[in-house]
């Protein structure tokens, strides 16, 4: 996920002459040629890959007297070869969706799944791992090598290495079907978002909506209108309101018309639950498959299976942790809502407060309480300035220099830019693609970081990491630059934190370099750590500049941002716990074969964690892509809060050193870099944390940062 390798040998890639001429997915040497890759290249590329990989795998499996160099090293090279071909396909599937691409991927996915199972379920390889683990060489291996080997053994066991006959056949069928369901789930969510529309023709119904939304909604209307429909203008409409965050969120926060907010809110909670895009059965099928897979492997539940790969020791510990946070934030959340209700009543609102009212009145209260306007604040966060300030912060903390590449890298969309990272000696060590803006017709919602290329150094091969950083922020509008909301700035810092862990690693083994091999409930640690810098006054000065006057954010605005940091923190914490608890119950206690619906579980968890009224018709699970779009967060959504304990405690080390003391910050930043960023998955996260803090993590900093300090 960073910069292309300086040199690649045939061990990494050996395409045929025919494929080298015709297929950019197979033939490239340096950066991925995104500008020339088409869906028609997918199937030939996977076929060429299989032809190249199979003889290499077979050769490794037949080697006698297994050692690290004879088994593990060539296996890592093979997996990098696979990642170089399949990785760009997976990425394009999320950022440049089309019918042709979906069709191509539907043919690639089963072949890729079979290939990965071929490796994970290889008995000769499993036997070789055990022989190395039990042999004399084990004592000579470095910690990273031991982590890889132990991870391979666990991976094989959780992939069904011990299964035979019908059980193995059934297990593999379940994995293939689960992958298909997840692809369909994601496609349904994207299509549901694309096909939802709320057409507004009366401008009075748009009162209160920020100016930039008029432009976005007008553009959306013109994009999908029929030839017989009138052409929209931002001033006169019509306007097409959507579920796309740059439109949905500001409308819910600022639109005075309650009916418009309600219709949009109901569209959001019913997303991908109606008609041809209905994910309701898909959810039950996924839960059934996961439960059956867990049972086949000897676990009581999928949550038990999932926890074997995480920091948390067991489901009981996670439940206790989530309940502790719920108890700590329950009263604060109640107070938050009562404050909003009282404010709304004093403003003349006489109806019971409903979910589509909370964001609107919460924003009005925030403006009143802190004299802080979200729309006015955005003017100080043009993306180029935010990036420059972020890069400057990284230079201060970690001694790196980030700048746009001096050449034009091939990209998948004109909005995408490519940056390089150099160390203190000026040597390039990494790079990343930034795809910042929303494209609701082709791009998955949310924000994420993923690996384009791993750091991998073996023999003559030196491969620096390259990352994808993907957001869905508000794009530039005509002559106005992209102006980020404060939450969009936090999201950018969050994803950049993930990327830093991927890019600044100094581990040479791809399996545990960067975020690879890190227990999933620790993966969010660095990302959430970086969010804290959005509340650092000196950093706020660096990342802000009014897009017209060029003035930095005034001190009084900075004070208001800091004061508002814990505003509605109780409601925010409870919302995250609602997601985490629902996920855990669905994967631990829920019986998909019973008459109970997953939506009943969701409703019950809403009742248990929320002071805001819950609607029985809420079908949020149909678009909860974190746990149904892939496997990463399934029975693992709690990871956000688990990792926030680590990140809050780690950031408190900077607070203790003095946030205004740049010399002290550099010193602590260097230590942070040498531990959390450089060690990757080569050590257990708890060991890494102890190296940094000299002790185990404490929950108190998390509670303090949210305003829930224990009495």
N, C-alpha and C positions, 0 to 999 in steps of 0.2 A: 504494500500500500504506500509506496513512496517512489523514489526515483529508480529509473531503469538501471540494470546492471551495466557496469563498464565493459564486461566481457562475459559471454556465455559459451559454454562448451557443448559438445554433442551430448554430454551427460544430462544437460538440461533439456535440450531440444534437438531433434534430428528429423526434420521434415523431409518428405520426399521432394524431388525436384518439381513434380507436378503440383503438389500442394503449396510449395514455396512460391510458385509463380501465381497461383490462383487464389490462395486462401490467406487473407491477412491475419486470421486468428492463429495460424500455425507458423507463418513465415517470419513474423516480426522478431527483431533482434533487440531493439531498445524499448522505446515507449510503445504502448498499445496503440495501433493505428485506428483509433475510434472513428476517424473521418471516413474510413473506407470499409469498415465492418458492416455487413448487412445480414439480415436473418438467413439468407440463402447460404451463408458460410457456416452456420452452426453445425448442421448435421455432418457435412464433409470433415469439419474440424474434429468433431468427437470421434469419427471413424478413424481418421489418421492418428489421433491420440491413442486410441485403443490398439492400433497396429504397432505403434512405437512402444507402448508401455508393457504389453503382455509378455514379450520375450524377456524384458528386463526383470519383471516380477518373477517369472519362472526361473530365471537364472539365480536370483537371490534365494529363492526357496530351496534350491538344490545344493546350496553351498554347505560344505561340511565344516565342522569346528567353528561355529558362529562367533564372531567378534563384533565390536562396535563398527570397525572399518569395513567389515565384509557384509554386514546386514543393515545396521541403522543408517550409516552415512548414505549408501546408495538409495535406501528407501526414502530418505528425506529429499534427495534429488528428484526421484520419481514424483513425489507429491508436489514439489514445486512445478514440475512440468505440467501436471494436471491443473494446478491452480492458474498457471499462465494461460491455459486455453479456456477453461470453464469459468474462471473468475470474471473476465470481461462480459461473458454472456449473462451471468447472474446480475451483474451491475446494470447492464443495458436493460434488462427485464424490469428493473425498478425505476429507471430514470427516462427511458424512451419507449414506453409501452406502445404496442401496435398489434393488430390482429396477426400480421405476418410473423412478428417476433414471438407471440404466444404459441403459434402453431409450430414454429421451429423448436422452441424450448420444450414443448410437449413431446417431441421426438428425442431430444437430447437427454431430458431428465431421467428416464428409466435406464438409459445406458450409463449415465454418470452414477446413478444410485448403485447399479450392479457393480461398477468398477470399484466404488468405495467399499462396498460389502465384500468384494473379492479380496481386498487388502485386509480389512478388519477381521474377516472370518477365515483367514488363511491359517490352517493348522501348522504348516511348516514354519511360518513366521512366528506364530505364538510359541511354538516349541523353542525356537531360536531365542526369543525374548527371555524365556524362563532359564535357558541354559546360560545366557549372559548374566542374568540376575543372580544365578546360583554359582557362577564360576569365579575364578580368581580375578578376572579382569574387573569385576564389579568394584573392588576396593580402589582401583586406579582411576575410575571414572570421576569426572568433576560433577558437582551438584546438578548442573543443567542436564547432563547426560543421564543421570539417575532419575531425574524428574521425567524426562522423555520416556525412558524405558518403563518406569512404573505407570506412566500415563498410557502407554501402548498396551500394557497388560490389562489395565482397567477397561480401556476402550474395547479391546477384543472381548472381554467377558460381558460387557454391557451391549455388545453387538451380536451376541449369540454364539460365541465360539464353542460353547459347551453343548450346543443343540445338535441333534441328529434327526435325520429322516423327516417325517411329517411336521415335527415341531419347528425344525429349521426352515422348511419350506413355508410354513404358515407365518413364521416370524418375518421372513423376507418379504412375503406378500404384504404384510401389515406395513412395513417400512415404505414400500413402493406406493401403497395406497395412501398413506399419510402424506407423503410428498405431493402426490397429485391433489389431495384435498387442500393442502396449504396453498398450492399454486392457484387453485380455483377460488379459494377464500380471498386471496389478495386481489385477484382479477375482479371478483364481485364487488369488493369494496371500492376499487378504482372506478368501475363502471357505474356503481350507484352514485358516487360523487359526481361523475361526469354528467349523468342523466337527471340529476335532481335540479330543479330550478324553481325559484319563486320570482315571478315577473311582477314588478312594481311599475305602475304607469302614473300614479299620482305622486308628485314630488312631496306633498305634505306628509306622506307616509314615511319619507326618508329624513324627516327632521331630526337633527342631532347627529346624523351619520357623518364621519370625517370626510373631507373633500376627496381624498385619494380613492375612497371606496366608490364614489360616483364614477370615476374614470374606469376602475377595474370592472364594475358592474355593467357599465356601458359597453366596454370592450367584450365582455362575456356575452352580452346580448347579441352584439353584431356578429360574433364568431358563430353563433348557432342559429341565427334567424333564418327564416325562409325568404325566398326572393320577394314574396308578396308582403312581407312584414316591413314596417317602417324602419329606417335607419336610426339608431340611437345616437344621442349626443350626451356627454356627461351632464350638461346643464338641463336638458329637457327630457332625457330618458327615451324609451323605457329602459329599466335597469333589471338585470338578471342577478338576483342574489343567490349565492351558492353556499355549499358547506366547506369550501376551501378556506383555510384559516385566515388569510389576509382579508377576506370579506366577512366570514362568519363571526370571528371574534370581535372586531370593532362594531359590527351591527348589534351584537348581543350586549355590548358594553355601552353603546351610545344612542341607539335608535329609540326615540321617545315613544313611538307607536308600539303599544304592547302586543297587538295582534300580529304585527310583523315579527316581533321577537318570538312569540309563541309558535308561529308556523315554522320559523327557521329552526327553533329548538326541537320541535317534534320531528322535523326532517332529519335532524342530527341523531336523535336517539332511535329512530327507525331505520337508519342507514343500513343498507344491505340486508334487510329483513323482509322485503316485499318482492313479489313477482319473480322474474327470472334471475334476479341478483340475490335471492334469499339465501343467507348462510345458516339458517336455523338448523337444518338437518346436518349440514357440514360440521357444525360445532359438536353435536352429539356423536357423530361418527368419529371425529378426532378424539374425543374423550374416551369413547369405547375402545378405539385402537390402542391408545396409550395405556389404558387399564389392562387390556389383554396382553400387550407387550410386557408390561411390568410383571404380570402373573406368570407368563412363560419363563421369565428370567428369575422367578422366585421371590419377587417383592410383593408386599401387601398392596401397594399403590404406586402410581406413577410418581407421586411426590417422593416416596421413599427411594425410588430409583434415581430421580433427579438429584436428591441431596447427597448421593454418594460422590458426586463430582464437585461439591461446593464446600465453602468454608464452614457453614453451619453444620453441626454434627447430625442433627435429626429434625424431623418435622415438629416434634414437641418444642424444641428450642426456638424454632422460628415462630411458632404460634405464641409462645410466651413473650417473645420479643415484640411481635406486632401488637399484642394485647397491652403490653407495658406502654407502648407509644400511644395507643388508643386512649388508655386511662390518663396519660399525661396531657393529652391534647383535647379531651372531651369537653371539659369545662370552658377552655379557651374558645373552642369552636362554637359552643352555645352562646358565649358572650359576644363573639363576632357576629352571629346571626341576629341576636337581639338588638345589637347596635344598629345594624342595617335596617331592621324592621322599625325601630323607633324613629330613625332618620326619615324613612319613607313615609311614615304616618305624619310626621311633622311637616313634610312637604306636600301633604294632601292626598297621599295614596291610601285608599281605604280598603282595598281588596286584600285577601290573604296572600302572603308572599309565596310565589311559585318559582320553580327552577329558572324560568325564563326572565324572572324579575331580579334575581340575585346579583348577576353580573352588572346589570344596569344601575341598580340602586347602590351596589357596592362601589361602583366607579364614581357615582355622584358624591357619596360619603367621603371617598378618598380625596376627591377634588376639594371638598369643603374642609376636611380635616387637615390636609397638608398643603392646600393651595397648589396642587400638583396636577397639571393636565397632561394626560398621556399623549394627546395630539401635539401639544406644544413641545413636549419633551422630545418627540421624534425628530423635530427639526435639528436637534443637536447631534443626531447619530447617523450621518451619511456613512454608508458602508466603507468607502475608501479610508475615511478617518478612523473608523472603528478598527479596521484591519491594521492600519499603521500603528495605532496605540497598542493593540494586542501584540503585534510583532515586537514592539519596543519593550513591552512587559516581559516577553519571553527572552529577550536579549538580557534584560536586567536579572531575571531569575536564573536562567539556564545558560547564559553565555552564547546563545545561538543567533545567527543572522538570517532573517527570512526576507526574500525579495522575489518579485516576479521573475520568471525564467527569462534569460536573454535571447531566447529563441521561441518560435511559435510551436507549441506542442499540439499534436492532434487531439481534438476534443469531440465530444458527442453532441454538444449544443453551443451556440454562440455565447451563451451566458457564462460558460465555464472558463475558469482561468487556472493557470498552472504556476506553482511557486517552488522555489528551491530553498533548502536549508543548509547553511554552512556552520561548521564548528568554530571555535575560537581561533584556530589556525587558518581559517579560510577554506578548508576542504569541504566539498559538498558531501553531506552524509545522508540526505533524505530529500523528499519532495512530496507535494500533494496537489490534488485537483480540488478546486472549490466550485461547487455548483450551488449558488446561494438562493435562487429564486423559485417561487412556486410556478408549476406548469400543470394545472389540474387535469389537462387532457392526456398527459403522457407520463406523469411522475407520481410515484407513491407519496402519500402524505407523511408528515412527521419530519424528523431530522435524524441523521445517522452518520457514523463513520464506518468505513469498511476498508479492508486491505486490498489494494491493487497489487502490491508486491511486498513480500516479507523480506526482512534483513536475512541474508543467507550467505555465509562465507565458508567455502569448502574447497581446499586445493587452490586451483587457479580461478575459481569462480568467486567473484565479489559482487554481491547483489545488495544494493542499498534499498531501504524500504520506501514505498510510495503509498500514500493514503488517499482515499476518497472522503471528502467532507461534503455532506449533502444537507441542505436546509430547504425550507419552504417559506422563505420570507417574502415580504412585499417587494415586487420588482420596481425598477425605475419607471416613472410615468412621464412621457414626453421629455421635456428638458429638465425635469426634476430628478435628481439622483435617487437611488434607493435609500429611503429613510427608514431605519430600523426602529421598531418599538423597543422599549427596555427589555421586555421578555424575549424578543428576538435576539437582542444582544447577549442575554444570558444563555440562550440556546446555542449561539455561535461559540461562545466561550466553552460551553459544555462539550460540544462535539470536537472542538480544538483540543480539549484535554485528552479525549480518547486518542486523537491523532498524535499528540505529543508522546503518549506512552508507546504508540506503535512506531513512531519515527526516531525517537532518541534512544532506543534500546541499543545495548552493546553486546547482546547475546548473539552468537554466530549461528546457532541452530534454529532453523525456521520454526520448528515445532513449539519452541518456547520463547521466541523473540517477540518483543512488543507485547500485544495483548494475547498472543497465542499461549495456550497452556495456563492462563490465569483463571483461577476458580471464578465462576460467573458472578457470584455474589460479591466479588471484590472488583469486578471490571468497571463499575461505575465510580470507583473511588477518585481517580484522577480527574475525570470529567466534572464531578461535583465540586472537587477542590477548586478547579479553575473558575467556577461560577462565583466563588467568594470574592474574586478580584473585581467583580462588577460593582462592589460596594466599597472599594478602596478609593478614597478621595483623589490621591495622586493619579491612579489609573483612570478614573473618570475624567480627569482633566486631559489625559493623553488621548482618550478615545472619542472625545467630543469636539465639535466645531460646527457652529450654526451654518447650515448649508448656504445661507445668503451673506450673513455678516462676518462669518468665519470666527466669531468669538467662541471661546471655550465655554463649557457649561458653567454658569454663575455659581458662586459658593452657596448662595441660598438654595439653589436647586439641589446641589449635592447634599446639603443638610436634610432637605426634605426626602430625598431618596433613601438616605440612611435611616431617617425616622420611620419611613413607610416600609422598611424591610420586613418587619414582622406583622404588618397589617394583614389581617385575616389569615395569619399563619395557622391558626387552629383549624379553620375550614380547609385550608390547603393540605395540612397534614392528614386530616381525616379522609379527604378525597383519595390521596395516595394509598392510605391503609385500606380503603374500600376495594381498590384494584388488587392490592396484594393479598388481602384476606379471601376475596372471591376466587382468585387464581388458586390459592392453596386448598380451599375447600373443594373446588371442582376436581382437583387432581389428587385429593387424599380421601375425602369422605363421600363424595358424590358417586352414586351408582347410575351410570348412563342407561342401564336396563330397567330402572324403576320408572314409576309414573311421574316422579318429580322432574320438573323441567329445570335446565340450567338457569333459565331466566328467573325461576323462583329462588334459586340460590343467590343470584345477583340482587334480587329485590330484598331478600332477608339481610344480606350484607349491607345494602344501602340503609336499611332500617337500623342496623347495629352501629354503623359508623357515621351516619349523616344526620344533621339537624335540619337539613333542607328537605322538603317534602319529596318522597319517592313516588314514581309513577309505575304502576304494574305493567303498563304497556312498553316500558323502556326496554329496548333491545340492543343496548350498547355492546353486548357480547358479540353481536354479528359484525362488529367492526373493531374488535379488540385485537388488532393485528399483533401486538406484542406476544400474546400467548397462543394465537391461532394462525398467525401468518408464517411462523416457523417454530423451531424448537427452543430457541435460545432462552426465552423468558418463561416458557411453560413450567409451572411449579417453581418459578424463580423471579416473579415480579417483585417479591419482597427485597430483591437484591438492591433496589434503589435506596431503600432506607437502611439496609444492613451496611452498604458501602458508605452511606452518608455519615454513619458513626465514625468510620475511618477518616473520611475526608474532613469532617468538622474538627476532629482531634488533630489531624495533621495541620490544618490551617491555624489552629490555636498555637502551634509552635512559632508561626510567623508573628502572631499577635503578641506572644510572650517576648519575642525578640525586639518588637517595636516596628509597627507597620510604616512609620515615617522615617525609620532609620535605614536608608538604602544600603549601607554597608552590611548591616545585620541581615537584611532581606537577601542580599546576594549570598551571604554565607549559608543561611538556611536553605535557600533555593538550590545551591550547589549540592547540599546533602540530600534534598528531595530528588534532584535529578539522578544522583548516584544510587538511589534506592528505588523509588517507585518507577522512575522513567527508564533507567538503564537495565535493571535486573529482569524486567519482563516476567515471564512465567518460570524462570529458572529456579526460583525459591517459592515456598509457600507464602501467601500474602501475609500471614501472621508474622513470619520470620522477617519479611521485608519491613513490616510496620515496626517491629521491635528494633531493627537496625536504625530506623529513622528516629523513633521517639524514645527508645531505650526502655520501653515498658509495653504492656498490653493496652489496647484502646479503651477509652472510657466513653460512656454515653452522655456524660454531662455537657460536653461542648455542643453536641447536636441539640440538646434541649435548650441550652443557653442561646444558641444562634436563632432558634425559633421562638424565643421568649417564653419557654416553658420551664425555666430553671427550677429545680427542686427546692422546696422550702426546708 
